[in-house]
Amino acid sequence: MAVSISAVVLLGIVVFVLLRGGSVRLGPALACAGFGFFLASTGAAPFITDAISTVTGWISSI
């Protein structure tokens, strides 16, 4: 649970900085957010969650 919240906050900050810096426009950012939202309801969601958990496990063991 804590990893999920941290990832959401971190990714939110990254998106905000990219929007403010002009690297990404609002339209593509919203399209990516919508894609992620709908991707979470597919069969790929457990695989993505497992992959993120594995990577965070590797990082925490360093």
Long-range contacts (C-beta under 8 A, 24 or more apart in sequence): 3-52, 3-53, 3-56, 7-52
